[in-house]
Every structure is written in C-alpha cells, then in structure tokens.
Amino acid sequence: MTDLSHTDDAGKARMVDVGAKAPQRRVARAEGLIELAAAAVELVRANQLKKGDVLTVAQIAGIQAAKRTAELIPLCHPLTLDHVQVRLEVVDAGVRAVSEVACVGRTGVEMEALTAVSVALLTVYDMCKAVDKSMRITQIVLTEKTKSDVES
C-alpha cells in the first residue's frame, strides 16, 4: 500500500488533486436503517411525536447534509450538486433512509450520499429519543455509484 491517494510522500494527509480529470456525470446511492421499538414506529407512522413531522424534518436534514459534506469530512472536495434526493420510509423495524446524489464533476458523490443517509437517520434518532431508548442506527451502505461521460 505505497500508493495511497490521500497521503503525500511524507505520509501526511492531503486532498487528492483531481484537476486533470475530465468532468463526468457522477451518481451515488446509499441507504440505512434506524431500528425503533414498535411503539415509536407507530408514533412516527401516525405523525404523533411532539417534535413534529419526523420524516419531513429528517428528509430536509439529509438534503442539507449532502450539500455540506465537504465541511464535515476533511478531505472531501466541495462539489456543486445537481441533484439530492432523500426518501424516508416507515418499515416494521423502524425507518429506512435512501439517498441519491448527482453532479457533473471530477470526483464522485458517494460521501455526499452516505452523509445524507447518516444525518437523516441521526435526525430521526434525535426526534424519537424521548420515546425510545433502544434505537439503533444500522446498515448504512453505499448501494451504487456510477460515472459516465457527458456530452460537450
């Protein structure tokens, strides 16, 4: 492992220089789950939590997080995102979050997709913590990443 992309010759962290790469259409998708007690699932499903509409607030938090990923993850490049979608769904086990992020750029958007899901689920945690002490965020995974040439 002598050719690590995020370290310099002295082993110090560095941001990768992507300036010579051609811009491409980049898309990434991620998902994750927050496990909730059955009573909390029903409160979310019925929109009865005192903090408000959990799914909408978490969706907006996930979108905002994707847009600010470079501020949170030190070696991520700041990207101009063309598309961010975060969907939350109540399932029997809790709430599943799915994100899709896209841009035309020189580096991928997988960190933005993962950050969107992570922050959306953290928001669900925050909004449900008064009614569920057993929550568990799990299964956060990058499900797809693609890149394709763009027409000039």
NUKOL-506904 format. One record per residue: y, z, x of N, C-alpha, C in turn; residue number from 1. Coordinates in nm, 3 decimals. Layout:
<sites>
   n_north      n_up    n_east   ca_north     ca_up   ca_east   c_north      c_up    c_east    nr
         Y         Z         X          Y         Z         X         Y         Z         X   NUM
...
</sites>
This chain:
<sites>
   n_north      n_up    n_east   ca_north     ca_up   ca_east   c_north      c_up    c_east    nr
    -0.119     0.000     0.084      0.000     0.000     0.000     0.125     0.000     0.088     1
     0.139    -0.097     0.169      0.255    -0.104     0.256     0.369    -0.182     0.194     2
     0.344    -0.255     0.086      0.447    -0.338     0.024     0.491    -0.284    -0.110     3
     0.532    -0.160    -0.113      0.582    -0.101    -0.236     0.720    -0.158    -0.267     4
     0.739    -0.202    -0.389      0.863    -0.271    -0.423     0.984    -0.178    -0.437     5
     0.962    -0.052    -0.463      1.074     0.039    -0.487     1.102     0.133    -0.369     6
     1.056     0.095    -0.251      1.091     0.172    -0.130     1.138     0.078    -0.022     7
     1.228     0.129     0.062      1.275     0.048     0.175     1.183     0.069     0.295     8
     1.220     0.013     0.410      1.136     0.023     0.530     1.117     0.167     0.577     9
     1.211     0.253     0.542      1.201     0.394     0.582     1.131     0.479     0.474    10
     1.083     0.415     0.369      1.014     0.489     0.264     1.106     0.552     0.161    11
     1.233     0.518     0.166      1.330     0.573     0.070     1.335     0.487    -0.056    12
     1.364     0.551    -0.168      1.372     0.479    -0.295     1.485     0.377    -0.293    13
     1.458     0.264    -0.359      1.561     0.161    -0.371     1.537     0.084    -0.500    14
     1.644     0.025    -0.550      1.630    -0.064    -0.664     1.590    -0.200    -0.611    15
     1.493    -0.263    -0.673      1.445    -0.394    -0.630     1.555    -0.498    -0.651    16
     1.573    -0.586    -0.554      1.669    -0.696    -0.567     1.602    -0.810    -0.643    17
     1.648    -0.834    -0.765      1.591    -0.941    -0.848     1.686    -1.060    -0.858    18
     1.791    -1.061    -0.776      1.895    -1.163    -0.783     1.845    -1.305    -0.763    19
     1.739    -1.324    -0.687      1.689    -1.459    -0.661     1.593    -1.509    -0.769    20
     1.553    -1.421    -0.859      1.460    -1.462    -0.964     1.533    -1.542    -1.072    21
     1.464    -1.637    -1.128      1.521    -1.715    -1.239     1.515    -1.632    -1.367    22
     1.619    -1.637    -1.448      1.614    -1.567    -1.576     1.502    -1.624    -1.664    23
     1.431    -1.534    -1.730      1.324    -1.572    -1.821     1.334    -1.488    -1.947    24
     1.273    -1.538    -2.054      1.264    -1.460    -2.178     1.161    -1.351    -2.155    25
     1.200    -1.226    -2.169      1.113    -1.111    -2.145     1.096    -1.035    -2.276    26
     0.973    -1.004    -2.311      0.943    -0.928    -2.432     0.842    -0.820    -2.397    27
     0.863    -0.701    -2.449      0.766    -0.591    -2.430     0.751    -0.516    -2.560    28
     0.629    -0.469    -2.582      0.598    -0.389    -2.700     0.527    -0.261    -2.654    29
     0.558    -0.152    -2.722      0.496    -0.023    -2.691     0.470     0.050    -2.822    30
     0.384     0.150    -2.814      0.359     0.233    -2.931     0.320     0.372    -2.888    31
     0.326     0.464    -2.981      0.287     0.602    -2.956     0.271     0.676    -3.087    32
     0.221     0.796    -3.078      0.191     0.876    -3.196     0.235     1.020    -3.172    33
     0.290     1.081    -3.276      0.309     1.226    -3.275     0.217     1.281    -3.382    34
     0.127     1.367    -3.338      0.033     1.431    -3.430     0.104     1.548    -3.498    35
     0.092     1.551    -3.631      0.157     1.655    -3.711     0.053     1.722    -3.800    36
     0.080     1.846    -3.835     -0.002     1.915    -3.934     0.013     1.844    -4.068    37
    -0.089     1.855    -4.151     -0.089     1.785    -4.281     0.035     1.819    -4.365    38
     0.077     1.944    -4.363      0.194     1.984    -4.442     0.320     1.915    -4.391    39
     0.334     1.902    -4.259      0.450     1.834    -4.202     0.447     1.684    -4.234    40
     0.329     1.624    -4.230      0.316     1.483    -4.266     0.367     1.462    -4.408    41
     0.330     1.549    -4.499      0.373     1.535    -4.638     0.523     1.553    -4.653    42
     0.582     1.645    -4.577      0.727     1.663    -4.582     0.800     1.540    -4.531    43
     0.750     1.481    -4.422      0.811     1.358    -4.370     0.795     1.247    -4.472    44
     0.675     1.231    -4.524      0.646     1.124    -4.621     0.738     1.136    -4.744    45
     0.763     1.257    -4.789      0.846     1.281    -4.908     0.995     1.291    -4.876    46
     1.029     1.277    -4.748      1.169     1.289    -4.703     1.229     1.423    -4.748    47
     1.155     1.531    -4.721      1.195     1.664    -4.766     1.230     1.760    -4.653    48
     1.247     1.710    -4.532      1.283     1.800    -4.422     1.432     1.831    -4.426    49
     1.467     1.954    -4.393      1.606     1.999    -4.402     1.699     1.923    -4.309    50
     1.646     1.871    -4.196      1.732     1.800    -4.102     1.763     1.657    -4.147    51
     1.696     1.610    -4.252      1.728     1.478    -4.305     1.614     1.379    -4.296    52
     1.649     1.251    -4.303      1.554     1.141    -4.306     1.496     1.119    -4.166    53
     1.381     1.176    -4.142      1.319     1.176    -4.009     1.297     1.034    -3.958    54
     1.242     0.948    -4.040      1.208     0.814    -3.993     1.330     0.731    -3.956    55
     1.435     0.740    -4.035      1.556     0.664    -4.005     1.626     0.718    -3.881    56
     1.638     0.849    -3.871      1.704     0.908    -3.754     1.626     0.875    -3.628    57
     1.493     0.885    -3.633      1.411     0.855    -3.516     1.419     0.707    -3.479    58
     1.426     0.621    -3.579      1.440     0.478    -3.552     1.570     0.449    -3.476    59
     1.679     0.505    -3.524      1.808     0.484    -3.458     1.807     0.544    -3.317    60
     1.747     0.661    -3.302      1.738     0.723    -3.169     1.660     0.635    -3.073    61
     1.551     0.575    -3.120      1.472     0.486    -3.036     1.549     0.363    -2.993    62
     1.624     0.305    -3.085      1.707     0.188    -3.052     1.812     0.225    -2.948    63
     1.879     0.336    -2.970      1.980     0.382    -2.874     1.918     0.409    -2.737    64
     1.800     0.467    -2.735      1.733     0.498    -2.608     1.701     0.371    -2.531    65
     1.652     0.269    -2.600      1.621     0.142    -2.531     1.747     0.088    -2.464    66
     1.860     0.096    -2.532      1.985     0.043    -2.477     2.036     0.124    -2.359    67
     1.989     0.248    -2.343      2.040     0.334    -2.236     1.935     0.366    -2.130    68
     1.828     0.292    -2.127      1.718     0.322    -2.036     1.762     0.329    -1.890    69
     1.845     0.238    -1.847      1.889     0.236    -1.706     1.967     0.362    -1.669    70
     2.025     0.430    -1.767      2.095     0.555    -1.740     1.997     0.672    -1.726    71
     1.878     0.656    -1.778      1.779     0.763    -1.778     1.676     0.750    -1.667    72
     1.637     0.628    -1.635      1.534     0.601    -1.535     1.605     0.545    -1.412    73
     1.610     0.620    -1.304      1.698     0.588    -1.192     1.686     0.447    -1.132    74
     1.569     0.390    -1.122      1.555     0.261    -1.054     1.544     0.143    -1.149    75
     1.568     0.166    -1.277      1.569     0.056    -1.374     1.700    -0.022    -1.364    76
     1.687    -0.152    -1.381      1.806    -0.237    -1.384     1.873    -0.228    -1.520    77
     2.004    -0.223    -1.524      2.071    -0.231    -1.654     2.055    -0.373    -1.710    78
     2.010    -0.382    -1.832      1.982    -0.513    -1.892     2.064    -0.531    -2.019    79
     2.099    -0.655    -2.046      2.161    -0.689    -2.173     2.048    -0.726    -2.268    80
     2.022    -0.640    -2.362      1.910    -0.661    -2.453     1.953    -0.751    -2.567    81
     1.865    -0.846    -2.601      1.890    -0.937    -2.711     1.832    -0.884    -2.842    82
     1.730    -0.800    -2.830      1.658    -0.756    -2.950     1.594    -0.621    -2.921    83
     1.613    -0.526    -3.012      1.541    -0.399    -3.008     1.499    -0.367    -3.151    84
     1.369    -0.349    -3.168      1.318    -0.308    -3.298     1.230    -0.186    -3.278    85
     1.252    -0.085    -3.360      1.169     0.035    -3.359     1.125     0.058    -3.503    86
     0.995     0.068    -3.521      0.940     0.095    -3.654     0.862     0.225    -3.648    87
     0.880     0.307    -3.749      0.803     0.431    -3.760     0.725     0.428    -3.890    88
     0.603     0.477    -3.882      0.515     0.475    -3.998     0.444     0.609    -4.008    89
     0.445     0.665    -4.127      0.370     0.788    -4.151     0.223     0.749    -4.167    90
     0.138     0.812    -4.087     -0.006     0.792    -4.095    -0.070     0.928    -4.119    91
    -0.198     0.929    -4.149     -0.264     1.056    -4.180    -0.249     1.159    -4.068    92
    -0.252     1.113    -3.944     -0.245     1.203    -3.829    -0.103     1.247    -3.793    93
    -0.002     1.175    -3.843      0.135     1.208    -3.807     0.228     1.091    -3.827    94
     0.304     1.057    -3.722      0.396     0.944    -3.727     0.371     0.855    -3.606    95
     0.351     0.726    -3.633      0.332     0.626    -3.527     0.463     0.552    -3.509    96
     0.503     0.533    -3.383      0.622     0.456    -3.349     0.579     0.331    -3.275    97
     0.642     0.219    -3.308      0.615     0.091    -3.242     0.750     0.029    -3.207    98
     0.762    -0.019    -3.084      0.887    -0.083    -3.043     0.861    -0.224    -2.993    99
     0.965    -0.306    -3.006      0.965    -0.439    -2.945     1.105    -0.459    -2.888   100
     1.110    -0.498    -2.761      1.237    -0.518    -2.692     1.233    -0.654    -2.624   101
     1.345    -0.725    -2.628      1.350    -0.858    -2.566     1.486    -0.882    -2.502   102
     1.484    -0.964    -2.398      1.607    -1.009    -2.333     1.578    -1.137    -2.257   103
     1.683    -1.202    -2.212      1.670    -1.308    -2.113     1.724    -1.247    -1.985   104
     1.638    -1.231    -1.887      1.680    -1.165    -1.764     1.584    -1.189    -1.649   105
     1.610    -1.120    -1.540      1.533    -1.137    -1.417     1.427    -1.030    -1.397   106
     1.420    -0.935    -1.490      1.321    -0.828    -1.481     1.278    -0.789    -1.621   107
     1.162    -0.729    -1.631      1.102    -0.700    -1.761     1.167    -0.587    -1.837   108
     1.127    -0.574    -1.962      1.184    -0.474    -2.052     1.080    -0.370    -2.095   109
     0.974    -0.356    -2.014      0.871    -0.259    -2.053     0.922    -0.116    -2.053   110
     1.008    -0.079    -1.960      1.061     0.057    -1.959     1.147     0.084    -2.082   111
     1.220    -0.017    -2.128      1.302    -0.003    -2.248     1.213     0.017    -2.371   112
     1.103    -0.057    -2.379      1.011    -0.042    -2.493     0.946     0.096    -2.492   113
     0.902     0.141    -2.375      0.840     0.274    -2.364     0.940     0.386    -2.392   114
     1.062     0.369    -2.345      1.166     0.470    -2.368     1.200     0.477    -2.517   115
     1.207     0.363    -2.582      1.236     0.362    -2.726     1.133     0.442    -2.803   116
     1.005     0.420    -2.774      0.898     0.493    -2.843     0.904     0.642    -2.809   117
     0.922     0.673    -2.683      0.925     0.814    -2.640     1.036     0.892    -2.708   118
     1.155     0.837    -2.710      1.268     0.907    -2.769     1.256     0.912    -2.922   119
     1.203     0.807    -2.983      1.180     0.812    -3.127     1.086     0.927    -3.162   120
     0.977     0.941    -3.085      0.882     1.048    -3.112     0.940     1.185    -3.079   121
     1.020     1.194    -2.974      1.087     1.321    -2.945     1.182     1.361    -3.058   122
     1.243     1.262    -3.120      1.332     1.290    -3.232     1.254     1.343    -3.351   123
     1.137     1.285    -3.378      1.051     1.338    -3.484     1.015     1.483    -3.451   124
     0.981     1.508    -3.325      0.947     1.644    -3.282     1.063     1.739    -3.313   125
     1.182     1.700    -3.273      1.299     1.785    -3.294     1.322     1.813    -3.442   126
     1.305     1.712    -3.523      1.334     1.728    -3.665     1.225     1.805    -3.740   127
     1.105     1.811    -3.683      0.993     1.878    -3.750     0.958     2.014    -3.689   128
     1.023     2.052    -3.581      0.980     2.173    -3.509     0.989     2.300    -3.591   129
     1.074     2.304    -3.691      1.086     2.424    -3.774     0.966     2.442    -3.867   130
     0.895     2.334    -3.895      0.784     2.342    -3.991     0.647     2.320    -3.928   131
     0.643     2.282    -3.800      0.514     2.253    -3.737     0.520     2.295    -3.590   132
     0.445     2.395    -3.556      0.441     2.445    -3.418     0.327     2.383    -3.337   133
     0.249     2.296    -3.398      0.131     2.240    -3.330     0.146     2.092    -3.297   134
     0.265     2.035    -3.308      0.285     1.892    -3.284     0.243     1.854    -3.143   135
     0.199     1.729    -3.131      0.158     1.677    -3.001     0.193     1.529    -2.993   136
     0.274     1.493    -2.893      0.306     1.352    -2.869     0.195     1.296    -2.781   137
     0.140     1.182    -2.823      0.024     1.128    -2.752     0.019     0.977    -2.764   138
    -0.068     0.918    -2.688     -0.100     0.775    -2.697     0.020     0.683    -2.677   139
     0.118     0.723    -2.596      0.228     0.631    -2.566     0.177     0.529    -2.466   140
     0.184     0.402    -2.504      0.126     0.297    -2.422     0.204     0.167    -2.438   141
     0.213     0.094    -2.329      0.267    -0.042    -2.333     0.157    -0.131    -2.387   142
     0.181    -0.199    -2.497      0.076    -0.280    -2.558     0.085    -0.427    -2.521   143
     0.204    -0.471    -2.479      0.220    -0.612    -2.444     0.347    -0.632    -2.364   144
     0.341    -0.723    -2.269      0.462    -0.769    -2.203     0.442    -0.914    -2.168   145
     0.545    -0.993    -2.194      0.537    -1.136    -2.167     0.667    -1.183    -2.102   146
     0.656    -1.295    -2.036      0.774    -1.364    -1.986     0.749    -1.513    -1.999   147
     0.854    -1.585    -2.031      0.842    -1.729    -2.045     0.973    -1.793    -2.001   148
     0.960    -1.915    -1.953      1.079    -1.989    -1.909     1.169    -2.018    -2.027   149
     1.298    -2.021    -1.999      1.396    -2.055    -2.103     1.449    -2.195    -2.077   150
     1.486    -2.261    -2.184      1.543    -2.395    -2.172     1.683    -2.385    -2.112   151
     1.718    -2.477    -2.023      1.852    -2.475    -1.962     1.952    -2.547    -2.047   152
</sites>
